[in-house]
Structures are given as C-alpha cells and as structure tokens.
Amino acid sequence: MLGLLVFSWLVLIYLESSQPPPKIFGQIPGIDKVAHFIAYGLLGLMLATLLNLINHYKKIPVLPLVVCLVVLAGLFDEAHQAFVPGRNSDSWDLLADFCGGSFASLSFFIFTKRSS
C-alpha cells in the first residue's frame, strides 16, 4: 500500500511538472524552491518509511539510499521539464529537492530512533 502511495506521488510530481508553472511562482520569489522542498520532502518521508519497513535485518543503509532515490527522481523531473514548454531545468530546483528529501528522511530516522 505504501509503495502505491510512493508511486502515485511520483506520478503526481511528473504530471504537475508537465504543466506550465502556476502564476504564483512568478509573483513570489523563491516559492518554487519551497514547493520543491515540500514535494521532495514528502517523497523522502514516504521512501524512508517504506524502505525502513521492508529492511527487516537492517542490512541496507536506508538513509543514503533514500537520498539517492530522491535525487534520481529530481534529476528525472528536471530533465523532463527541459522539454516542457514554459518550464526549464534548474539546478537550484534539484538542490531544493535534495534538501527537502534529506531533511525529511533524516528527521524520520531521528524521530523513530528516539521513540523506540
């Protein structure tokens, strides 16, 4: 079920980035970076939860894997946006993706360690 949620979120990101950017992105400086941080933060949180659940024997270092998957998704999104009219590929967006995914997944692991 959680895997389906992750897949659905990735599809939603892809579909959203296939559209022209919302007008608010041009009106408030930096709001697009906040949107990237939040979207990829949620992705990082979902991936951290999913991979932590299926990593029963703790043989896989989940945090680096989550960050790599978030960055790969961000790279795919930025490459895709390079071909969408009205969009552009931006390395600052990729940095916001990385920061959002890293922050959320690291927070997940800090919180789960303290609560167990």
NORDA-V340101 format. One line per field, one symbol per residue. phi: phi as a letter, one per 20 degrees, with the letter a starting at -180 (. if undefined). A space follows every 50 residues. Layout:
phi: ???
This chain:
phi: .ffffffffffffffffedffgfffeedgnffffffgffeffffffffff fffeegeledffgfffffffffffffffffffdegndbecfffffffgff fffffffgffffffee
